[in-house]
């Protein structure tokens, strides 16, 4: 089975969303954009154990926490509809009355297909299921159920999509923290429990274990002294009440029930070279995640047709293992759905498998695909993925720098200014700005178009441009910061102070060729630093210089740019009627900053 499409209404931070998924997919986007909410929505619709919890949903699962309808208005509901394709013949036979037909070409259902319409190579059997959650004022509680969507439309009484049906479908949602902590326990829904159910193994152990434990006295040896204390307690009790009210207190294992045992019975694993074993959940996080991968392979081998949804497989895992996890899960499953912030994970996916999620301030979620500019060939995209593209895909705001010098210097000087004067400046990290080296000024407009189309707020810094080039860049970015010099080094040397240059020269080790050329460095500081910056271009020379400057020694244009970026990303609060543009507004004329 594969999730082809899902529709979400009024769930958590998502007011509405309609998303389409390829065979394998990695969801990327800024933190809190709603990636985990998408997976939670899938779990409500397809997860076998999700609806076993009480309550099934709560106040915080409703958009903006609004779950009570005004008098006379329709009931407020959380609605999640999932369309799954790739049904096996066995699944089609089981769900025969609810099977519909999905056209992969148009990404839509056939409304009333003729018999020959289902024989097209692009048309496949599909199943729609819908979760509907609501607040019941009479019970003063929350409730919800999953149904076959077709029966909601066609029948007065919709047919529930029950736990057995969900188990037959095979959806697994792997949360990075909870999955590892429960993997080898016998709790309902743990990976070990899933494997036992798939193999149809029902361990007949509970009654015998409870019987053995109930007959076991803890610390009954008189030499320990505890039994004597308990006997004295018994004598004290008998002074006040009949013996049958409280006789023969003993220390025993508490809560001898199946559910209690499911929670406390767990696997132990030997650590190191010795024979000592410790609970599996006390292993390192990386070991736990690899253990999860091994168990997932067991589930996939047993079930064959399974959908894996996994959050952040990179957690506590080295890069080579991240790539292995993604590769293996994609190979083992009919569909793998990931969220990630790791370039090593994203590298394992083709462009069409990377889905960028965006969400507007009113809760409307949308998706975008990565469409490369004509000048960026797929080979170059792969070669420069980590350094030029990946971080931008994972960020909310992007600063395109003309070259390596600006890309290293601007974040460094912003951090320095924020340390000196936190009232007027912020580091780019605090502003959520990712700085990307565009390579040349000719690439800024096209990369600006790429990231803007993905819902990013895009800024740019560059040298003085021709009017035509400036106009082309401004059409694709939110704000262009352009100085009046032919290169960034000239801005620094022309508008910094002599004291800053002298101090920096005294702090660095000059290369031999500059030592020979400038026997008296302080006499020609500007010329020496010009040569030094040229020699160290792309190697943090300018960044190192700016990091040792005081606020007044940082050139005015750089200070103004950093200050403007802080205000654009964190607009000052207005008393009233503030209509200043925010970074999410369309590109505007910012010639006063150029």
Buried (B, 14 or more C-beta within 10 A) or exposed (E): BBBBBBBBBBBBBBBBBBBBBBBBBBBBBBEEBBBBBBBBBBBBBBBBBBBEEEEBBBEEBBBEEEBEBEEEEEEBBBBBBBBBBBBBEEBEEBBEEBBBBBBBEEEEBBEEBEEEEBEBEEBBBBBBBBBBBBBEEEEEEBBBBBBBBBBBEEEEEBBBBBBEBBBBBBBBBBBBEEBBBBBBBBBBBBBBBBBBBBEEEEEEEBEEBBEEBEEEEEBEEEEEEBBEEBEEEBEEBEEEEEEEEBEEEEEEBEEBEEEEBBBEBBBEBEBEEEEEEEEBBEBEEBBBBBBBBEBBBBBBEBBEBBBBBBBBBBBBBEEEBBBBBBEBBBEBBBBBBBBBBBBBBBBBBEEEBBBBBBBEEEBEBBBBBBEBBEEBEEEBBEEBBEEBBBBBBBBBBBBBBBBBBBBBBBBBBBBBBBEBEEEBBBBBEBBBBBBBBBBEBBBBBBBBBBBBBBBBBBBBBBBBBEEEBBEBBBEBBBBBBBBEBEBBBBBBBEBBBEEBBEBBBEEBEBEEEBEEBBEEBEEBBEEBBBBBBEEBBEEBBBBBBBBEBBEEBBBEBBBEBBBBBBEBBBEEEEEEEEEEBEBEEEBEEBEEBB
